[in-house]
Amino acid sequence: MKHMNVQDKTDLLLYEIDSRRDDLISLTQDLIRIPTLNPPGENYREICEFLDQRLQKYGFSTDLLLQLAVVGHKIPLVVNYWAIKSMDAVHVI
């Protein structure tokens, strides 16, 4: 990809957001439906698994890890989600 100035990058980002408007609205609605209350950290596994599946669908490599919380509960976390298999970042926004 050629060197892009800030305005070109902004225009491309806005185009990608606009072209994915319906998907972004649907994603936001899906995320809001999962009641991840913090504290105490309820439903983290559910939202992590949801995000894991979605990120893998777009070519991300993910790992789910368990982290022991201060109060002794195990909380799954999605990590390594920036490990992109596809080098074309525009397609994984």
C-alpha angles and dihedrals in degrees: 000000000000121000108279126204121227094263092051090050091048092049091049092048093049090048092051092048092048093047090052096042097122093046092049091050090049091048091050091049091049092050093048090052090063105079102217100177116193119222109053093025103237123183095010092138091054095051093042091052090047092051092043092056093045094048092048089051088061095047101267121141110224140180126200112216131185117229121194108234124218092255092051100259120131111235120191115222131192110230137167091036091142092068095108118194093194115062092208099091092184089072095053100048 
